[in-house]
Amino acid sequence: MVRGATVWLLLTSLFFYGYWKISYLPLLIISVLGNYYFGEYIKSSPPGSKPAKILMWAGICFNLGILGYYKYAGFFISSLNEIFQANLAVPKIFLPLAISFYSFTQIAYLVDAYQGETKDYKYDLLSYSLFVVFFPQLIAGPILRHDELIPQLKQLKVFVFSHKNVAMGIALFTLGLAKKVLIADNVSPWVAGVFNNANNVTFLEAWIGALSYTFQLYFDFSGYSDMAIGLGWMFNLNLPINFNSPYKAISIIDFWRRWHITLSNFLRDYLYIPLGGSRRGEVRRYANLLMTMLLGGLWHGAGWTYIIWGGMQGTYLMINHGWRKLGIKLPAFFGWVITFLAVIFSWVVFRATNINDAVAIWQAMLGMKGIVLVNDFKSVLFWLSGLGVQFESWREFPYLPENYKFSFIVLISVFFIATLTPNTQEIMQKFKPSWWWSLWISGLAIACLLSLNRVSEFLYFQF
């Protein structure tokens, strides 16, 4: 029964992946098979030995070779053409779905095998394959480690139906779906208009666009993670938490303990620490922080905007660690304001089509193109006129929503949800099977279903 259920779940997960574009299913299968056997050969060698090290690096190169060709070949060739004025042919390669996620998952497995952390586990090909391709987390994480899932597949209770886990899974899945379709999708229309017209937007438009993307990205990605964890619960499997109210962070260090937690852990354990971490002096520590975040930015996408975003995050972390050494403690609220603003400005370049667009939006946000507000603000902010603020009629703001008052109400509401209310994990800690829970989760589910009248992909599908 156990083996049959595992086979069925593996086949359905492969079907789930292949349904999007079946031509890339063989690539996923090759990646899984290659990494499994690399792992087995590494485990058959003494931990930390030279043969094990050679095999580990061969396996890492195997993964990076696949990832580099499909995700970065076009970017690097285009960059070479621009730098050296060359005319090299740029290959047109369609990015396979989830390639960054399943590549990083398996690189971590190979490193753990080299370090002897898998020797106490007997992993068969079936269990390993399901660990990589388990459909709830395959597309956009969370990024799993082998000991977070495979040992669960060896427990008989996982294959026994649980009313409680199904009820909790449905509740969390619905909360995640609500984040996506009721919040993220409703602020997304205010993003494209601004970022597609970066050179023309005004102060107000730039801030609305930047804030809208800040909340769209969080509720979109964290919503997916909640849905993945909820689906896992339905199968009696526990997936790691990936978000913990990151916009409540009071420092950038705190932010990266809360945002995309599994990626943060990967970057720390498999890049920052192997580079030397903080063990080789302060200068090397800051260099390691910057290098780790630059590579983290490149992981997100093949483009200079992602590299600059990673560089900004690395610089933020360097400043944060340097400030800590001074021993000067900021008030929590002041730390939160600085952190939140720094994150908003970094999301601008993350979302922008190119560096010039990001700079144009930053300039507008900083008032370098003038500060122009709508007439409706005169009664509240009239004193700003003494600071050079101008007021215009609404027709001067073509890149904002038609119903601008509604956009402000929504953004303010979403802001309070992200920064003041309990997150989904905290809500689920209070879960009790009751009529009250049934009614409000059912109401959310109905609202979500009624909102599924438009196609809106998850943002992290592209990574």
SULJO-V289521 format. One record per backbone hydrogen bond with DSSP energy under -0.5 kcal/mol. CO is the residue of the C=O (numbers start at 0). NH is the residue of the N-H. Records with the same first field share a line. If there is no record, write none. Layout:
CO = NH / NH
This chain:
0 = 4
1 = 5
2 = 6
3 = 7
4 = 8
5 = 9
6 = 10
7 = 11
8 = 12
9 = 13
10 = 14
11 = 15
12 = 16
13 = 17
14 = 18
15 = 19
16 = 19 / 20
20 = 23
21 = 24 / 25
23 = 27
24 = 28
25 = 29
26 = 30
27 = 31
28 = 32
29 = 33
30 = 34
31 = 35
32 = 36
33 = 37
34 = 38
35 = 39
36 = 40
37 = 41
38 = 42
39 = 43
41 = 44
45 = 48
48 = 52
49 = 53
50 = 54
51 = 55
52 = 56
53 = 57
54 = 58
55 = 59
56 = 60
57 = 61
58 = 62
59 = 63
60 = 64
61 = 65
62 = 66
63 = 67
64 = 68
65 = 69
66 = 70 / 71
67 = 71 / 72
68 = 72
71 = 75
72 = 76
73 = 77
74 = 78
75 = 79
76 = 80
77 = 81
78 = 82
79 = 83 / 85
80 = 84 / 85
88 = 90
90 = 92
92 = 94
95 = 98
97 = 101
98 = 102
99 = 103
100 = 104
101 = 105
102 = 106
103 = 107
104 = 108
105 = 109
106 = 110
107 = 111
108 = 112
109 = 113
110 = 114
111 = 116 / 117
112 = 115
113 = 47
115 = 118
117 = 120
120 = 122
121 = 123
123 = 127
124 = 128
125 = 129
126 = 130
127 = 131
128 = 132
129 = 133
133 = 136 / 137
134 = 138
136 = 140
141 = 143
144 = 147 / 148
145 = 148 / 149 / 150
148 = 151 / 152
149 = 152 / 153
150 = 153
151 = 154
154 = 157
155 = 158
156 = 159
161 = 165
162 = 166
163 = 167
164 = 168
165 = 169
166 = 170
167 = 171
168 = 172
169 = 173
170 = 174
171 = 175
172 = 176
173 = 177
174 = 178
175 = 179
176 = 180
177 = 181 / 182
178 = 182 / 183
179 = 184
182 = 186
183 = 186 / 187
186 = 189
187 = 190 / 191
188 = 192
190 = 194
191 = 195
193 = 196
194 = 197
196 = 199 / 200
201 = 205
202 = 206
203 = 207
204 = 208
205 = 209
206 = 210
207 = 211
208 = 212
209 = 213
210 = 214
211 = 215
212 = 216
213 = 217
214 = 218
215 = 219
216 = 220
217 = 221
218 = 222
219 = 223
220 = 224
221 = 225
222 = 226
223 = 227
224 = 228
225 = 229
226 = 230
227 = 231
228 = 232
229 = 233
230 = 234
231 = 234 / 236
232 = 235
236 = 238
241 = 260
244 = 247
245 = 248
250 = 254
251 = 255
252 = 256
253 = 256 / 257
254 = 257 / 258
257 = 243
259 = 262 / 263
260 = 264
261 = 265
262 = 266
263 = 267
264 = 268
265 = 269
266 = 270 / 271
267 = 272
270 = 274
271 = 276
272 = 275
275 = 278
277 = 280
280 = 284
281 = 285
282 = 286
283 = 287
284 = 288
285 = 289
286 = 290
287 = 291
288 = 292
289 = 293
290 = 294
291 = 295
292 = 296
293 = 297
294 = 298
295 = 299
296 = 300
300 = 302
302 = 306
303 = 307
304 = 308
305 = 309
306 = 310
307 = 311
308 = 312
309 = 313
310 = 314
311 = 315
312 = 316
313 = 317
314 = 318
315 = 319
316 = 320
317 = 321
318 = 322
319 = 323
320 = 324
321 = 325
322 = 325 / 326 / 327
323 = 326
326 = 328
327 = 329
330 = 334
331 = 335
332 = 336
333 = 337
334 = 338
335 = 339
336 = 340
337 = 341
338 = 342
339 = 343
340 = 344
341 = 345
342 = 346
343 = 347
344 = 348
345 = 349
346 = 350
347 = 351
353 = 357
354 = 358
355 = 359
356 = 360
357 = 361
358 = 362
359 = 363
360 = 364
361 = 365
362 = 367 / 368
363 = 366
366 = 369
369 = 371
370 = 389
371 = 203
372 = 391
373 = 376
374 = 377
376 = 379 / 380
377 = 381
380 = 383
381 = 384
382 = 385
383 = 386 / 388
384 = 387
389 = 372
391 = 374
392 = 395
393 = 396
396 = 399
401 = 403
402 = 406
403 = 407
404 = 408
405 = 409
406 = 410
407 = 411
408 = 412
409 = 413
410 = 414
411 = 415
412 = 416
413 = 417
414 = 418
415 = 419 / 420
422 = 426
423 = 427
424 = 428
426 = 429
427 = 430
431 = 433
433 = 437
434 = 438
435 = 439
436 = 440
437 = 441
438 = 442
439 = 443
440 = 444
441 = 445
442 = 446
443 = 447
444 = 448
445 = 449
446 = 450
447 = 450
448 = 451
450 = 452
457 = 460
458 = 461
459 = 462
460 = 97
